[in-house]
Amino acid sequence: MTMDHHLDLRLLPDPEFGPLALMEALYAKLHRALAAGGCTDIGVSFPEVKALELGLCLRLHGSREALAALMGTAWLRGMRDHLTVGEIGAVPTQTRHCCVSRRQSHSSPERMRRRLMRRQQIDEATARERIPDQAATFLRLPSLQVRSSSTGQHFRLFIQHGPLQDAPVPGAFNAYGLSTSATVPWF
């Protein structure tokens, strides 16, 4: 899949909604559009990401054709007053690449125990033995509250920008524009 073009969507200041609420709304619309279209050829990045904040820019990556097809749909309806939409442009030469992926938090030992009990049909005492309270891990990554198009579940989506790489890694992207291995240009 060609990642030779990009498109920036930049949030505008809004007196009624904070940047995080606007980014969550924009990302929800993108997720629904990618899921409905079965898109696996568009990836995302957040070029202004810092510590626990994603910033005000959502960058879409893909081929010119894939990005034009997405932008030819009405997926941004209701958001246009809250952002500026850049032009589809070629990725700069001599660009490095990074994998933007989902990281899952294991912050609830209780939830992990219930899942283990369901999957392995064990009792609570055994599950508590296998998963002690100390098993909780907390991620220090930026995140968005999202709703899955397929399951309807609400969850926190932690987003990790991996280390920079000199060569691109091809692959497919999920309905959130994320991948476990494929890279997007980083500039």
N, C-alpha and C positions, 0 to 999 in steps of 0.2 A: 504494500500500500504506500502510495506516494505521499510524503509529508512535505511537499515543496512549496505550499502556499499557507497563508495564515490570514486571520481576520480578528481584529481587536474589538471587543465590546467594553466600553468604559462607562461606569456608573457616574451619574451626575449627582451633586449634592441635593438633598431633598429635606425640607423642614419637617415633614411628617414621618419619614422612614429613615432609619439608620442604614449605613452601608451594608451591614451584615444581613438585615432583613431584605434589602434589595438584591443582594447577591444570591440569597437563598431562593427568592422568587425567580430570578433570571435562570439560575441553575435548574430549578424545578421545570421550567418551561423547556430548557435544552434537553433535559432527561426525557421528558414526554415526547419531544420531537424525535430524538435519536431512537427511543424504544419503538415508537409508532412506525418509523421508517426502517427499522431493522439495521440501522447504520453501524457498521463496524470499522469504517474508514475515516472517522473524525475523532481526533484526540483533543484534549484540552490542556492548558497550563495557566498558571496565575503568575505572570511575570513580575508582579509587585509583592509577592509573598514575603512575609517577615515573621519569624518566630511563630506566633499564634494567629496571625492575621493573613488572609488571602489577598488583601489589597482591593483596589477598585477596578481592576482590569481582568476580564476573562478572555483568554486568547484561544481561538479555535484553530486547529491544524488539520490539513488534509490536502487533497488535490484541488485545483481550481474548480473542477467539475463538481466534486463532492460538496465543497463549500457553497458554490453557486446554487446547487440543487437544494441544500438546506435553507439558504436565504431566500429562495424562491417560494418557500412555504410561508404560512402566516404564523409561525411559531413565536414571533416576538410581539404578537398582538397584546396590547395592554402594558407593554414595557417601554415602548419607544419614547415616551415622555421622560423616562428615567435614565436614559443612556444615550451615548453617541455610538453609532455603528461606523467603524472604519471601512476602508475599501479592502477587497481581497487583494493581497499583495504577495509577491514572491518572497521566499525566505532569503535573508541575506546570505551571501557566500561566506565561507569559513565559519560556519555556525557549529557550535557544539550541540549535544543532544542530552536529554534526560528522560527518565521514565517517571511519569506521574501516575501514582497508584493509590489504591485504597489501603489503609491500614486498619485492622480491626482491634478494638480495645477489648481486653478481657477484664473489665473493671467490676463485674458482678459475679463473685464466686457462687452466689445463690442461683443465678440464672445458668451458670455452667453446670452446676450440680443437677438441676432439673433436666437439662438437656442430656447429661450423661445417664441419668436414671431412665429417661425415655428410650434412649438409644441402646443401652446395654441391659435394660430391665433389671436394675439393681436397686437395693433399698437406700434410704436416705443416709443411714449410718455409713454404709460403704462409700457412697458418693462423697460424704463429708471427709472421710479418710483420704480418698484419692484427690480431692480438691479442697485443701484447707483455705481458711480465710486469707491467708498470706499469699494466695495465688493471684490475687487481684493485681493487675498492671494498669497504669494510667498513662495515656499517651500525651505528650506535649507537642501536639501538631495542630495546625489550623483545621477547622471542621465546619460543616454545614449541616443543618437539620434538614433532612429530605424525606420524601415519601416514595417508596418503590412503586413503579407502575405495574409490576407483575404481581406483587403480594399485597400492596396497600399498606404495608407496615411503615411506620415512621421510625427513623433511626438517625443517629449522628454518623455522618460520613467524614472520617478523618482522611485528610489528603496529604500525601507525602511526595515531595519532589526529590527524586533520587540523585545520586552523584552524577556530575557531568561526565559525558563520554565523548570521545573524538569521532566515533563512527555511529551512524544510526542503526537501530535494531528494528527491523520490520516486524509487523504483527497486527493483530486485531485489537480493537478497543471495544469496551462494553458500552452499555446504554448510558453510562455516566461520562463517557469520553475518557475513561481511565483504562490502564492496562497493567498486567503483572510483569510484562517484559518489554513490550514495544516502546520505543522512545518517540519524543516530539522534539523539534528544534528548540533550542533555548537561546534566546537573545533578548 
